Amino acid sequence: MRLAKRLKAIATYVPPGTVVADIGTDHALLPIYLVAKGICPKAVATELNAGPYRSARTAVHLQGLDGKIDVRQGDGLRPLLPGEAQVIVLAGLGGNTIRQILAAAPEVLAAVRRLILQPMVDAGDLRLWLVEEGWRLLDETLVVEDGHLYVILVAEPGREKVSDPFLLEIGPRLVEKKHPLLPAYLSKLMAEYQRVLKALVHSRSPRAEEKALEISDKMARIQEVLKEWQ
Ligand SMILES: C[S@@+](CC[C@H](N)C(=O)[O-])C[C@H]1O[C@@H](n2cnc3c(N)ncnc32)[C@H](O)[C@@H]1O
């Protein structure tokens, strides 16, 4: 079976032989691929919402994988028991939602060996949280699919040496490996900051001014990185 580019990139980070839990699985495309290809012996696929939960169950059933992919309905990591999955995938959700889901289940996370995360926004906040919570960024990559640019973070338990906190904003592994899509990723970040700045201009609170300064500083640093790149 074929998988689109973004999910395929995520699949390449799943170590063969591990049990994966795909949280917010929607149509269960990723776990079906991983199990059908024999990369994972079994998987757990979870969904918060009834519609996607039903779609996932139907898709798994149609592939004849009911015995190998357990589809469960529930919020975040709640449907998982500690130790059930060594790898957790959270893809297609906002970075802050991913952070909240992870933070809500420390007992499940304690037994997890790898997180594969694909935040739609706020990747910087998510990296910062991971590092503060004892995860190191093993790898990061960028993928373009249908004109959209996606970032994928791979984290394992460990200590991340942070030489410059700003790097967590833009992706330390992306910078190190000079990922060819980094300039496009940074331009996208700049556009996001620009939008936040515009909204802040209308507020006169001291906190908004402080935030605007912080963002302007980050934008200047991104410009520097982009200049170095050329
Ligand atoms: C945009 S889809 C992404 C689907 C798939 N992970 C992917 O990357 O293609 C997000 C899915 O997450 C589900 N979802 C949102 N919040 C959730 C939560 N707290 N726990 C489990 N699933 C959730 C939604 O119902 C939706 O099906």
The ligand as a Tripos MOL2 file, in Angstrom:
@<TRIPOS>MOLECULE
LIG
   27    29     1     0     0
SMALL
NO_CHARGES

@<TRIPOS>ATOM
      1 C1         -5.8600   16.5530   11.2970 C.3       1 LIG1
      2 S1         -6.2350   14.9560   11.8850 S.3       1 LIG1
      3 C2         -4.6820   14.1450   11.6940 C.3       1 LIG1
      4 C3         -4.8660   12.6960   11.4020 C.3       1 LIG1
      5 C4         -3.5680   11.8930   11.3160 C.3       1 LIG1
      6 N1         -2.8860   11.8500   12.6030 N.3       1 LIG1
      7 C5         -2.6440   12.4770   10.2740 C.2       1 LIG1
      8 O1         -1.6120   13.0570   10.6420 O.co2     1 LIG1
      9 O2         -2.9510   12.3780    9.0850 O.co2     1 LIG1
     10 C6         -6.3180   15.1640   13.6370 C.3       1 LIG1
     11 C7         -7.1080   14.0340   14.2980 C.3       1 LIG1
     12 O3         -6.8720   14.0820   15.7000 O.3       1 LIG1
     13 C8         -8.0930   13.8280   16.3870 C.3       1 LIG1
     14 N2         -7.9430   14.4260   17.7180 N.ar      1 LIG1
     15 C9         -7.9930   15.7400   18.0570 C.ar      1 LIG1
     16 N3         -7.7710   15.9000   19.3670 N.ar      1 LIG1
     17 C10        -7.5440   14.6600   19.8760 C.ar      1 LIG1
     18 C11        -7.2550   14.1580   21.1680 C.ar      1 LIG1
     19 N4         -7.1570   14.9730   22.2160 N.pl3     1 LIG1
     20 N5         -7.1000   12.8310   21.3310 N.ar      1 LIG1
     21 C12        -7.1990   11.9770   20.2720 C.ar      1 LIG1
     22 N6         -7.4930   12.3980   19.0150 N.ar      1 LIG1
     23 C13        -7.6570   13.7120   18.8300 C.ar      1 LIG1
     24 C14        -9.1470   14.4580   15.4920 C.3       1 LIG1
     25 O4        -10.4080   13.8640   15.7010 O.3       1 LIG1
     26 C15        -8.5990   14.1620   14.0920 C.3       1 LIG1
     27 O5         -9.1010   12.9690   13.5580 O.3       1 LIG1
@<TRIPOS>BOND
     1     1     2 1
     2     2     3 1
     3     2    10 1
     4     3     4 1
     5     4     5 1
     6     5     6 1
     7     5     7 1
     8     7     8 2
     9     7     9 1
    10    10    11 1
    11    11    12 1
    12    11    26 1
    13    12    13 1
    14    13    14 1
    15    13    24 1
    16    14    15 ar
    17    14    23 ar
    18    15    16 ar
    19    16    17 ar
    20    17    18 ar
    21    17    23 ar
    22    18    19 1
    23    18    20 ar
    24    20    21 ar
    25    21    22 ar
    26    22    23 ar
    27    24    25 1
    28    24    26 1
    29    26    27 1
@<TRIPOS>SUBSTRUCTURE
     1 LIG1         1 GROUP 0 **** ****
